[in-house]
């Protein structure tokens, strides 16, 4: 089945081409990062990539905030054009986040495992990886790190910020806490309060990791063994929630690989696919980072006191675009509608749209035409 038949079209625009991930230490021992919990952390190194050029009046910057298992490599490639960044459909010349117009910044999140300080980083107090001694942090802390990086790059105000899922949480928190810094906020597949079902899925994923025989209380780094079984099972289960029943039916149905009798080995194609997803994840992600970042999402609740939130948002000049997908049952449209309602009560300018796509939550990573058109027209030209 072709992309056109599935509602896709050929990717618009072109690639940004070869890119590199850079690193910078943003907090040192004499100037530690103080987290929302009161804990301090230093040094804090951040991995990031930039695409496009900052214009003369520094008005064309757009920040890309990644989701739970993303990283700084959002667009272009590191030498192999067939291995582009995770949001290459969105970012590049002629694409919605157009690098001919915008200076685009994407960094690996605090607590990550791809160049930014996280549980696998060395704790200067012990000389060993932090493991579960890494301090707990919040979405607000993620934004603090993003803002310090922008200050390092000489950017004070953003034309826009865009993110899906956990990325959208960061963009919203940024707009709430720092009114006037974002001209445009694009919130895709957003939830401001995870449902009990969402928390339950994440809880089971964390349990799979922490009950793995090789987890070693989070100190598996020195053992030569990692909680591979637990992490792969966590990824397999999470991946099911990121796609829709329709997507799995379209791709796999009940197709089997073997013609023999019943077996407990993978037989249906969907089983092999999930095995592949779990194995591939082990190559690029740390189990402790998965624990921390998934937990950050559970506690995110910026509208817990809705009246206070409305009061804080009054007069906020940021324009908001909220996009959801009709088959996303993990963060359904009702979550975006609830967010839009609070923003409208505060007098904010809000565009909220549900887009048809068979691919569920993962639609935000795919070239769904209506979705790309919405982002393109909303961001507009730098002022």
C-alpha positions in Angstrom: 0.0 0.0 0.0 1.4 3.4 -1.0 1.7 6.5 1.1 -0.8 8.2 -1.1 -3.3 5.4 -0.5 -2.8 5.9 3.3 -3.5 9.7 3.1 0.2 10.7 2.8 1.9 12.6 0.0 5.4 12.9 -1.0 7.4 14.9 1.5 7.4 18.6 0.7 10.6 20.6 0.7 14.0 19.2 1.1 16.4 18.1 3.7 18.7 20.4 5.7 21.4 17.9 4.7 24.4 17.0 7.0 24.1 18.3 10.5 26.0 17.8 13.8 25.1 17.5 17.4 26.9 20.0 19.6 27.3 20.1 23.4 27.6 22.9 25.9 27.9 23.0 29.7 25.2 25.5 30.8 25.6 25.1 34.6 28.8 24.5 36.5 29.7 23.6 40.1 29.9 27.3 41.1 26.5 28.0 39.5 24.3 24.9 39.8 20.9 24.3 38.3 18.3 24.6 41.1 15.4 22.4 40.2 11.7 23.0 41.1 12.0 20.5 43.9 14.9 22.5 45.5 17.6 20.0 44.5 20.7 21.3 42.8 22.5 19.7 39.8 25.9 20.5 38.3 27.5 20.3 35.9 24.6 20.3 33.4 25.6 19.6 29.8 23.1 19.9 26.9 23.3 18.4 23.5 21.6 20.4 20.7 21.3 20.9 17.0 20.5 24.1 15.0 19.2 24.5 11.5 18.9 27.6 9.4 20.4 31.0 10.3 19.5 33.5 13.0 18.4 36.8 11.3 19.8 40.2 12.1 17.2 41.2 14.6 17.1 37.7 16.1 13.3 37.4 15.5 13.1 34.2 13.6 14.0 31.5 16.2 11.8 28.5 16.6 12.4 25.9 19.3 11.5 22.2 18.7 10.7 20.3 21.9 11.0 16.5 21.6 8.7 13.9 23.1 9.5 11.1 25.6 12.0 9.1 23.6 13.3 11.8 21.2 16.6 13.5 21.1 18.4 16.6 19.7 18.6 15.1 16.2 15.3 16.3 14.7 16.2 17.0 11.1 18.8 16.4 8.4 21.3 13.5 8.8 24.6 12.5 10.3 26.1 11.2 7.2 23.4 8.8 5.9 20.5 10.6 4.1 18.4 7.4 4.6 18.6 7.9 8.4 17.1 11.4 8.9 16.2 13.1 12.2 13.0 12.1 13.9 11.0 15.1 12.6 12.5 15.5 9.2 8.9 15.6 7.8 8.4 18.9 9.6 11.7 20.7 9.5 13.7 21.8 6.5 13.7 24.1 3.5 10.2 24.4 2.2 8.7 22.4 5.1 6.3 23.8 7.7 9.2 24.7 10.1 11.1 26.2 7.1 14.8 26.5 7.7 15.0 29.1 4.9 12.9 31.3 7.1 13.6 30.2 10.7 16.5 29.5 12.9 15.5 26.2 14.5 16.9 24.8 17.8 16.3 21.3 19.2 18.0 20.0 22.3 18.1 16.7 24.1 16.0 17.0 27.3 17.4 17.2 30.9 17.3 13.6 32.1 17.9 12.2 28.7 20.6 9.8 27.5 21.7 11.3 24.2 24.2 14.0 25.3 22.3 15.9 27.9 23.0 15.3 31.6 20.8 12.5 33.0 20.8 9.4 35.1 23.6 7.8 33.0 25.9 10.8 33.5 28.7 10.8 36.0 27.8 12.1 39.5 30.8 14.2 40.5 30.2 13.4 44.1 30.8 9.6 43.5 32.5 9.3 40.2 29.8 6.8 39.2 26.7 7.2 37.1 23.8 8.8 39.0 21.3 6.1 38.4 18.3 6.6 40.6 20.2 9.2 42.7 19.6 11.6 39.9 17.2 14.3 41.3 13.5 14.3 40.2 12.6 17.1 37.9 9.5 18.7 36.3 8.4 20.0 32.9 9.1 23.5 34.3 12.8 22.4 34.8 12.9 21.2 31.2 11.9 24.7 30.1 14.5 26.3 32.3 17.2 24.3 30.5 15.8 25.2 27.1 15.8 28.9 28.0 19.4 28.8 29.3 20.4 27.2 26.0 18.7 30.0 24.0 20.4 32.6 26.1 23.7 30.9 25.3 22.8 31.2 21.6 21.8 34.8 21.9 18.1 34.4 21.5 15.7 36.3 23.8 12.3 35.9 22.1 10.9 33.2 19.9 8.9 33.4 16.8 7.6 30.0 17.9 7.9 26.8 19.8 6.5 23.4 18.7 6.2 20.0 20.3 4.2 16.9 20.3 3.2 14.9 23.4 5.8 15.7 26.1 7.1 18.3 23.7 3.8 20.1 23.7 3.8 20.0 27.5 7.0 22.0 27.5 5.7 24.5 25.0 2.6 25.2 27.1 4.5 25.5 30.3 6.9 28.0 28.6 4.0 30.1 27.4 2.4 30.1 30.9 5.5 30.9 32.8 7.1 33.4 30.4 4.4 35.4 28.7 5.7 37.3 25.8 8.6 35.1 25.0 6.7 33.0 22.5 4.8 34.6 19.6 3.4 31.2 18.4 2.9 28.0 20.4 2.1 24.8 18.5 0.8 22.1 20.8 0.4 18.7 19.1 -1.2 15.6 20.8 -1.2 17.5 24.1 -2.5 16.5 27.5 -2.4 18.9 30.5 -3.5 16.1 32.9 -2.8 12.5 32.1 -5.8 10.2 32.7 -5.6 7.3 35.1 -5.4 5.0 32.1 -2.4 6.9 30.8 -0.7 6.8 34.2 -1.5 3.1 34.4 0.2 2.3 31.1 3.4 4.2 32.1 3.3 2.5 35.5 3.3 -0.9 34.0 6.2 0.1 31.6 8.2 1.3 34.6 7.4 -1.9 36.5 8.7 -4.0 33.6 12.0 -2.1 33.8 12.4 -2.0 37.6 11.5 -5.7 38.0 14.0 -6.9 35.4 16.5 -9.1 37.1 19.4 -6.9 35.8 18.0 -3.6 36.9 20.2 -3.6 40.1 18.3 -0.7 41.7 19.2 1.5 38.8 23.0 0.8 39.2 23.3 -1.6 36.2 25.9 0.6 34.5 28.9 -1.1 36.1 27.5 -4.7 36.0 28.0 -5.2 32.3 24.3 -6.1 32.1 21.3 -3.9 31.4 17.6 -4.4 32.0 17.1 -5.2 28.3 14.0 -7.5 28.8 12.2 -4.9 30.9 13.0 -2.0 28.7 12.1 -3.8 25.5 8.8 -4.9 27.0 8.1 -1.3 28.2 8.7 -0.1 24.6 6.6 -2.8 23.1 3.6 -2.0 25.3 4.0 1.8 24.9 4.2 1.4 21.1 0.8 -0.3 21.0 -0.6 2.8 22.7 1.0 5.2 20.2 -0.8 3.6 17.2 -4.4 2.9 16.5 -6.3 -0.4 16.0 -6.9 0.8 12.4 -3.2 1.3 11.8 -2.3 -2.1 13.1 -5.1 -3.7 11.0 -3.9 -1.8 7.9 -0.3 -2.8 8.4 -0.6 -6.4 9.7 -4.2 -7.7 10.0 -3.9 -11.3 11.2 -1.1 -12.2 8.8 1.0 -15.1 10.0 4.6 -15.9 9.1 4.5 -19.6 9.7 2.1 -22.1 8.3 2.4 -24.6 11.1 0.4 -25.3 14.2 0.1 -23.1 17.4 3.4 -21.9 18.9 4.4 -19.5 21.6 7.1 -18.1 19.4 6.2 -14.9 17.4 3.9 -16.1 14.6 1.7 -13.2 13.7 3.4 -10.4 11.9 2.4 -7.8 14.5 4.3 -9.8 17.1 7.5 -9.7 15.1 7.0 -6.0 14.5 6.7 -5.3 18.3 9.8 -7.5 18.9 11.6 -5.4 16.4 10.5 -2.1 18.0 11.6 -3.4 21.4 15.0 -4.5 20.2 15.7 -1.3 18.2 14.9 0.8 21.3 17.6 -0.9 23.3 20.2 0.5 20.9 19.4 4.2 21.6 17.8 4.6 25.0 18.6 4.2 28.7 16.2 2.5 31.1 16.6 5.1 33.8 15.9 8.0 31.5 12.7 6.2 30.5 11.7 6.1 34.2 12.4 9.7 34.8 10.9 11.2 31.7 7.8 9.1 31.8 7.3 10.1 35.4 7.6 13.8 34.5 4.6 13.4 32.3 2.5 11.8 35.0 2.9 14.8 37.3 2.3 17.5 34.7 -0.8 19.4 35.8 -0.5 23.1 34.9 -4.3 23.7 35.3 -4.7 22.0 38.6 -5.9 25.3 39.9 -7.9 26.3 36.9 -8.9 29.7 38.1 -5.4 30.6 39.0 -4.2 29.4 35.6 -6.8 31.5 33.8 -5.8 34.6 35.9 -2.1 34.0 35.1 -2.8 33.6 31.3 -4.8 36.8 31.0 -3.2 39.2 28.6 -0.8 36.5 27.3 0.1 37.6 23.7 1.1 34.1 22.5 -1.1 32.6 19.7 -1.8 28.9 20.3 -2.4 26.1 17.8 -3.6 22.8 19.2 -3.7 19.8 16.9 -5.1 16.4 17.8 -5.8 13.3 15.7 -9.1 11.5 15.5 -7.5 8.0 16.2 -5.2 9.1 19.0 -6.7 7.2 22.0 -3.7 7.9 24.2 -4.1 11.7 24.2 -7.5 12.1 22.5 -9.0 15.3 21.1 -10.9 15.8 24.4 -7.6 16.7 26.1 -6.8 19.4 23.5 -10.4 20.7 23.7 -10.1 21.0 27.5 -6.8 22.9 27.1 -8.3 25.2 24.5 -11.2 26.0 26.7 -8.9 27.2 29.5 -6.9 29.3 27.1 -10.0 30.9 25.6 -11.4 31.7 29.1 -8.1 33.6 29.7 -8.7 35.5 26.5 -5.9 33.9 24.5 -6.0 33.5 20.8 -6.5 29.9 20.1 -6.9 27.7 17.0 -7.9 24.1 17.9 -8.2 21.4 15.2 -8.8 17.7 15.0 -7.1 16.0 12.0 -8.1 12.7 10.4 -5.3 10.2 10.4 -5.4 6.4 10.8 -2.1 6.3 12.7 -3.0 7.3 16.2 -0.7 9.2 18.6 2.3 8.7 16.3 0.5 10.8 13.6 2.4 13.8 14.8 5.6 12.3 13.4 4.2 11.5 10.0 3.5 13.5 6.8 -0.2 13.9 7.3 -1.1 16.7 4.8 -3.8 18.6 6.7 -1.6 18.6 9.8 1.5 19.9 8.0 -0.6 22.6 6.3 -2.0 23.7 9.6 1.4 24.2 11.1 2.7 25.9 8.0 0.0 28.5 7.8 -0.1 29.1 11.6 3.6 29.9 12.0 3.7 32.3 9.1 6.6 34.6 8.4 8.9 35.9 11.1 7.8 39.4 12.2 
